[in-house]
Amino acid sequence: MPKSVATTGKRVRTDAVQNRARLIEAAKLAFAGEGAAASLEQIAREAHVGIGTLYRHFPTRDALIEAVYRQEIETLVAAAAELAEARAPMEALREWLLRFVAFLDTKMGIAGALSTLTGGPDPLYSGTPARLDAPVRMLVERARTNGELGSAVDPMNLLRAIVGVASIRPDPHWQEAAVQMVDILLRGAREVSPALEP
């Protein structure tokens, strides 16, 4: 294959990936601000692409809404490995839990759009715990291995406690409370004595 053809093909693929990422980011902001009725044409403009490009990536509004949610999940999952590489165990765990709080904020922001999905959002939500199980367990295990957490700490219970805080409505300060909950949970987990563990 001529080099120019290969280079052109690579550039097209790169452009397509970038266009998709911009569309998802623009859609996230639009759905959070305007709900499911957000204009797809405006989303395309904000992403600096044509409406045809939007439909090539996302043939339906449902496909775009689902992509926003799935991208948030994938970003959160990927962050676990990145933080584990760059941060000390407890610092990485705390930062990831704070990103989980930010994920919940996005989820709540686009809840109106998610509720319009054909068949409802539950099928989309149902896979979330399984996707988050491995990253949170990996981060907790690193902290255990480092001697900073006891074996009695259930990784998924950390997430459930934070979700519980986010579920208390209406509370405009839920994020502040969720951050406090992260620190309370981690402080309590540090204080678990191995001698008292079952």
Backbone torsions as a table, in degrees:
resi	resn	phi	psi	omega
1	MET	NA	130.3	178.8
2	PRO	-57.2	144.3	-177.6
3	LYS	-57.6	-39.0	-178.1
4	SER	-63.4	-37.1	178.8
5	VAL	-67.6	-44.9	179.5
6	ALA	-61.8	-43.3	-180.0
7	THR	-63.9	-41.7	179.3
8	THR	-63.3	-43.0	179.4
9	GLY	-62.4	-41.0	178.8
10	LYS	-64.1	-40.8	-179.7
11	ARG	-65.3	-39.4	178.5
12	VAL	-62.2	-44.5	179.2
13	ARG	-63.7	-41.6	178.7
14	THR	-62.9	-44.3	178.7
15	ASP	-61.3	-40.2	-179.2
16	ALA	-64.3	-42.0	178.3
17	VAL	-63.1	-44.3	-179.5
18	GLN	-65.8	-40.9	178.3
19	ASN	-61.5	-43.3	-179.7
20	ARG	-62.5	-44.0	-179.7
21	ALA	-63.0	-42.1	179.5
22	ARG	-66.4	-37.9	178.5
23	LEU	-63.9	-42.4	-179.3
24	ILE	-65.4	-42.7	179.9
25	GLU	-65.4	-42.9	178.5
26	ALA	-64.8	-39.6	179.3
27	ALA	-65.7	-40.4	179.1
28	LYS	-57.3	-46.2	-180.0
29	LEU	-66.9	-40.8	-178.2
30	ALA	-67.4	-45.1	-179.2
31	PHE	-67.2	-34.1	178.0
32	ALA	-67.6	-35.3	-177.8
33	GLY	-86.3	-34.1	-171.6
34	GLU	-123.5	-4.8	-178.9
35	GLY	77.6	-164.7	-175.4
36	ALA	-65.2	-18.7	-178.0
37	ALA	-81.1	1.2	180.0
38	ALA	-53.1	139.4	-177.6
39	SER	-70.8	125.4	177.1
40	LEU	-67.4	-33.4	177.6
41	GLU	-63.2	-40.6	178.9
42	GLN	-67.9	-38.9	176.9
43	ILE	-59.5	-44.5	178.5
44	ALA	-61.2	-43.2	179.4
45	ARG	-62.1	-43.7	-179.5
46	GLU	-63.9	-29.8	178.5
47	ALA	-86.1	-1.8	179.4
48	HIS	62.8	40.7	174.7
49	VAL	-135.1	168.7	176.2
50	GLY	-83.4	162.2	-179.8
51	ILE	-63.1	-30.2	177.3
52	GLY	-63.4	-37.9	177.4
53	THR	-64.9	-40.5	177.8
54	LEU	-59.2	-47.4	-176.8
55	TYR	-70.2	-26.8	175.6
56	ARG	-66.0	-37.9	179.2
57	HIS	-81.8	-37.2	-174.6
58	PHE	-135.5	92.1	-173.8
59	PRO	-62.1	-24.3	-179.3
60	THR	-132.1	161.9	175.3
61	ARG	-61.0	-40.3	178.2
62	ASP	-57.7	-41.5	-178.6
63	ALA	-62.4	-37.3	179.2
64	LEU	-70.7	-43.6	179.1
65	ILE	-61.1	-45.5	179.1
66	GLU	-62.9	-38.8	-178.8
67	ALA	-63.7	-37.7	177.7
68	VAL	-60.8	-48.0	-178.9
69	TYR	-64.7	-46.3	-178.2
70	ARG	-64.0	-36.3	178.6
71	GLN	-64.8	-39.1	177.6
72	GLU	-62.3	-40.8	177.7
73	ILE	-63.8	-47.2	-177.3
74	GLU	-63.8	-37.8	178.1
75	THR	-63.8	-42.0	179.3
76	LEU	-65.9	-42.5	179.3
77	VAL	-62.8	-46.7	-178.9
78	ALA	-63.6	-31.7	-178.2
79	ALA	-62.6	-29.3	-178.5
80	ALA	-60.6	-48.9	179.7
81	ALA	-65.8	-38.9	-179.9
82	GLU	-64.4	-43.2	-179.9
83	LEU	-69.4	-38.4	178.2
84	ALA	-61.6	-33.4	179.7
85	GLU	-73.5	-34.2	-169.9
86	ALA	-103.1	-19.5	-171.9
87	ARG	-123.3	159.4	172.0
88	ALA	-64.1	155.6	-172.0
89	PRO	-52.6	-52.7	-177.8
90	MET	-69.5	-35.0	177.9
91	GLU	-65.1	-41.7	179.2
92	ALA	-64.6	-42.7	179.6
93	LEU	-63.1	-45.4	-179.6
94	ARG	-62.5	-45.8	-179.3
95	GLU	-62.2	-39.7	179.8
96	TRP	-66.1	-40.0	177.7
97	LEU	-64.5	-35.0	175.8
98	LEU	-67.1	-34.7	175.8
99	ARG	-69.8	-30.6	174.0
100	PHE	-63.9	-38.9	175.0
101	VAL	-60.2	-44.1	178.8
102	ALA	-63.7	-37.1	175.8
103	PHE	-61.0	-43.9	178.7
104	LEU	-62.2	-36.3	178.3
105	ASP	-63.4	-43.8	177.4
106	THR	-63.3	-44.1	179.9
107	LYS	-58.6	-43.8	179.3
108	MET	-67.3	-35.2	-179.5
109	GLY	-65.9	-34.2	-178.4
110	ILE	-104.1	13.2	-177.6
111	ALA	-57.4	-38.0	179.9
112	GLY	-61.2	-41.7	178.5
113	ALA	-69.1	-42.4	-179.7
114	LEU	-61.1	-34.0	-177.4
115	SER	-69.0	-14.9	-179.7
116	THR	-89.8	-3.4	-179.1
117	LEU	-59.5	141.8	176.0
118	THR	-59.1	123.1	-177.0
119	GLY	87.4	-2.2	179.1
120	GLY	82.6	170.7	-175.6
121	PRO	-84.7	-10.8	-173.7
122	ASP	-57.3	-42.8	177.4
123	PRO	-59.1	-33.4	178.5
124	LEU	-72.3	-42.9	-179.5
125	TYR	-67.4	-32.5	-169.5
126	SER	-61.6	-27.4	-179.3
127	GLY	-86.3	-7.3	-174.9
128	THR	-63.7	-48.6	-179.6
129	PRO	-55.5	-41.0	179.9
130	ALA	-65.0	-36.9	179.5
131	ARG	-68.6	-33.5	-176.2
132	LEU	-89.5	-12.6	-176.2
133	ASP	-61.6	-51.0	-175.7
134	ALA	-63.0	-46.9	-178.5
135	PRO	-64.5	-41.8	-178.4
136	VAL	-70.0	-35.0	178.0
137	ARG	-67.0	-37.8	178.4
138	MET	-62.8	-44.5	-179.0
139	LEU	-67.2	-40.3	177.7
140	VAL	-65.2	-41.3	-179.2
141	GLU	-63.7	-37.4	176.4
142	ARG	-60.6	-43.1	-179.9
143	ALA	-68.0	-35.3	176.3
144	ARG	-64.2	-47.0	-179.3
145	THR	-60.8	-31.5	179.8
146	ASN	-82.1	-0.9	178.2
147	GLY	79.8	16.1	-176.5
148	GLU	-101.0	-13.5	178.2
149	LEU	-133.0	146.6	176.4
150	GLY	-86.9	164.3	-178.0
151	SER	-72.5	-11.1	-179.5
152	ALA	-76.2	-11.9	-177.2
153	VAL	-76.7	119.9	176.3
154	ASP	-89.7	115.2	-176.7
155	PRO	-54.3	-43.4	-177.7
156	MET	-69.2	-24.5	176.7
157	ASN	-67.7	-28.4	174.7
158	LEU	-60.9	-44.7	-179.7
159	LEU	-68.6	-40.2	-179.7
160	ARG	-61.7	-39.5	179.9
161	ALA	-64.7	-40.0	179.6
162	ILE	-68.7	-41.6	176.6
163	VAL	-60.5	-37.8	179.0
164	GLY	-60.0	-40.9	177.7
165	VAL	-65.2	-42.7	-179.1
166	ALA	-66.1	-23.2	-176.5
167	SER	-81.4	-10.3	179.9
168	ILE	-79.9	109.5	-176.5
169	ARG	-130.6	156.1	-7.7
170	PRO	-82.4	131.7	179.0
171	ASP	-144.7	100.9	-177.9
172	PRO	-66.0	-13.8	-177.6
173	HIS	-106.3	24.1	-174.9
174	TRP	-63.5	-32.8	-179.5
175	GLN	-65.3	-41.7	177.0
176	GLU	-60.8	-42.8	178.0
177	ALA	-64.9	-36.7	-179.9
178	ALA	-67.3	-39.7	177.2
179	VAL	-63.7	-41.8	176.6
180	GLN	-61.4	-39.2	179.1
181	MET	-63.0	-40.3	177.3
182	VAL	-56.6	-47.8	-177.8
183	ASP	-69.1	-36.4	177.0
184	ILE	-64.1	-45.3	-179.3
185	LEU	-61.8	-45.0	-177.6
186	LEU	-71.3	-35.6	176.7
187	ARG	-64.9	-43.1	178.2
188	GLY	-64.7	-38.9	-180.0
189	ALA	-66.1	-34.9	177.5
190	ARG	-65.5	-32.2	-173.7
191	GLU	-86.5	-4.5	176.9
192	VAL	-64.7	120.9	-179.5
193	SER	-82.8	126.8	177.6
194	PRO	-54.8	-29.9	-179.2
195	ALA	-67.6	-22.7	-178.6
196	LEU	-95.8	-6.2	-176.4
197	GLU	-76.4	146.7	178.8
198	PRO	-67.2	NA	NA
